[in-house]
Amino acid sequence: MRAVLLLMWLLHWLPLPVLGRLGEGVGSILFFLIRKRRHITLTNLRLCLPHLSEAERTRIARQHFQMYARSVLERGILWWASERRLKRLIQIEPAVPLDVIQQGLTILMCPHFVCLDVAGVAVMLESSLCSIYTEQRNKVFDHALRQGRSRFRPVKLFSRADGVKPIIRAMHEGLPYFMLPDMDFGAKNAEFVPFFGVPAATLTALPRLAASTGAKVVPVIATMLPEYRGWKVTFHPPWENYPGANITAATRQMNAFIEQEILKTPAEYFWAHKRFKTRPEGEAGVY
């Protein structure tokens, strides 16, 4: 792993167009080599985008592998490039919502697009934050990941096993909560809510936390700019009157928003995750 990190450090000096094309080449190779993840990706695309032809879905799947490999190599820029270079490469629209953060408790809801780490860096250039963190098996990589994500400002990272109390305490200390709520963690604390029309075990943590704390929910989407010019991080306006009285409806609103954003850049969503791993009782597995 030390050799991999050294390679990432060396590659981060390359111009982004060179590094991006290199990542796409690696992704194209992985698309053919990693059959299991290719199968998961294509299965997700068949379920979520049935209106497309098989050829169109295969094209998106191949692009997804390319974008994901790019995001891994480009992470070296996020971890080691100068603040000046990062500010040149990260286009923020309209701005990091410091006014909302300073007014009260804030949840930055960031779905799993492949360069979501860019959104975290965009926030960290302006403000500290707190988030859930899954410890990496490799200690060397875990240390590098933690260092890379906290090099501009202190960040509080909690384990999912810690529960919600330390997150709420950090939010009361003025830290926005950077939340990634759109993966399948099983049926616990989740409801089966449609995702592109398919029942998906969806965490209800976002609306429940917003309801219990009165926090504002600000959606954040990170995508790649065309022609290898960098990345765009879009901070949407805070959701009004969210979550309301119906937690299930609020969870569906979250999924509907994510669906809408995916359709703008379908290859950049994290399709290689088993989003439909947990099935309603009596339904067969899809993978």
Residue pairs with C-beta under 8 A, 6 or more apart in sequence:
1 138
1 140
1 141
2 140
4 141
5 140
5 141
5 144
8 73
8 75
8 76
8 79
9 76
9 80
11 19
11 22
11 73
11 76
12 19
12 76
12 77
12 79
12 80
12 81
14 22
16 74
16 77
16 89
16 228
16 229
16 230
17 227
17 228
19 70
19 73
19 74
19 76
19 77
20 70
20 74
20 228
21 228
22 73
23 66
23 69
23 70
23 71
23 72
23 73
23 74
24 66
24 67
24 69
24 70
26 69
26 73
27 62
27 65
27 66
27 67
27 68
27 69
27 70
28 62
28 65
28 66
30 37
30 65
30 69
31 38
31 61
31 62
31 65
31 66
32 38
34 65
37 65
37 272
38 61
38 65
39 287
40 271
40 272
40 273
40 274
40 287
41 61
41 64
41 65
41 271
41 272
42 57
42 58
42 61
43 286
43 287
44 271
44 273
44 275
44 276
45 52
45 57
45 60
45 61
45 271
46 54
46 57
47 196
47 198
47 276
47 286
48 195
48 196
48 197
48 198
48 262
49 56
49 57
49 60
49 196
49 266
52 60
60 266
60 267
60 271
61 271
63 267
64 114
64 267
64 268
64 269
64 271
64 272
65 272
66 267
67 114
67 115
67 224
67 267
67 268
68 114
68 270
68 272
70 114
70 224
71 114
71 115
71 117
74 115
75 117
75 148
77 85
77 86
77 89
78 86
78 117
78 118
78 121
78 148
79 144
79 147
79 148
79 151
80 148
81 89
83 125
83 152
86 121
86 125
87 125
88 230
89 229
89 230
89 231
90 118
90 121
90 122
90 125
90 230
90 231
90 232
90 233
91 225
91 230
91 231
91 232
91 233
92 122
92 232
92 233
92 235
93 232
93 233
93 234
93 235
94 235
95 235
96 122
96 123
96 125
96 126
96 127
96 235
97 106
97 218
97 235
97 238
98 126
98 127
100 106
100 216
100 218
100 238
101 127
101 174
101 176
102 174
103 216
104 214
104 215
104 216
105 171
105 172
105 213
105 214
105 215
105 216
106 171
106 176
106 177
106 215
106 216
106 218
107 171
107 176
107 177
107 179
107 206
107 209
107 210
107 215
107 216
107 217
107 218
108 119
108 123
108 129
108 176
108 177
108 178
108 179
108 218
108 220
108 235
109 179
109 181
109 206
109 217
109 218
109 219
109 220
109 254
110 116
110 119
110 120
110 178
110 179
110 180
110 219
110 220
110 221
110 222
111 180
111 181
111 182
111 219
111 221
111 258
111 261
111 262
111 269
112 180
112 182
112 183
112 269
112 270
112 273
113 221
113 222
113 223
113 261
113 265
113 268
113 269
113 270
114 268
114 269
114 270
115 222
115 223
115 224
115 231
115 268
116 180
116 222
117 149
117 222
118 222
118 231
118 233
119 178
119 220
119 221
119 222
119 233
120 129
120 131
120 149
120 178
121 149
121 152
122 222
122 233
123 129
123 176
123 178
123 220
124 149
124 150
124 152
124 153
124 155
125 152
127 153
127 175
127 176
128 153
128 154
128 155
128 156
128 175
129 155
129 156
129 175
129 176
129 177
129 178
130 155
130 156
130 157
130 158
130 167
130 170
130 171
130 175
130 176
130 177
130 178
131 155
131 156
131 157
131 158
131 177
131 178
131 179
131 180
132 157
132 158
132 159
132 160
132 167
132 179
132 180
133 146
133 157
133 158
133 159
134 159
134 160
135 142
135 159
136 142
136 145
146 157
149 155
149 157
150 157
156 166
156 170
156 175
158 166
158 167
158 170
160 185
164 205
164 209
167 177
167 209
168 209
168 212
168 213
170 177
171 177
171 213
171 215
176 218
177 209
177 215
179 205
179 206
179 209
181 202
181 203
181 205
181 206
181 254
182 202
182 203
182 254
182 255
182 258
182 275
183 203
183 273
183 275
184 190
184 200
184 201
184 273
184 274
184 275
184 276
184 277
184 278
185 201
185 203
186 201
186 278
187 201
187 278
189 203
189 204
189 205
190 201
190 202
190 203
190 204
190 278
191 201
191 202
191 204
191 247
191 248
191 251
192 199
192 200
192 201
192 202
192 280
193 199
193 200
193 202
193 248
193 251
193 252
193 255
194 200
194 252
194 255
195 202
195 255
195 258
195 259
195 275
195 276
196 259
198 276
199 276
199 279
199 280
199 283
200 255
200 275
200 276
201 277
201 278
202 251
202 254
202 255
203 251
204 247
204 248
204 251
206 217
206 243
206 250
206 251
206 254
207 242
207 243
207 247
207 250
207 251
207 254
208 243
208 247
209 215
210 216
210 217
210 242
210 243
210 250
211 243
211 247
216 238
216 239
217 238
217 239
217 242
217 243
218 235
218 236
218 237
218 238
218 239
219 235
219 236
219 239
219 257
219 261
220 233
220 234
220 235
220 236
221 233
221 234
221 236
221 261
222 231
222 232
222 233
222 234
223 231
223 232
223 234
223 264
223 265
223 268
224 230
224 231
224 232
224 265
224 268
225 231
225 232
239 253
242 250
242 253
243 250
243 253
244 250
262 269
274 287
276 286
276 287
277 285
277 287
279 285
279 286
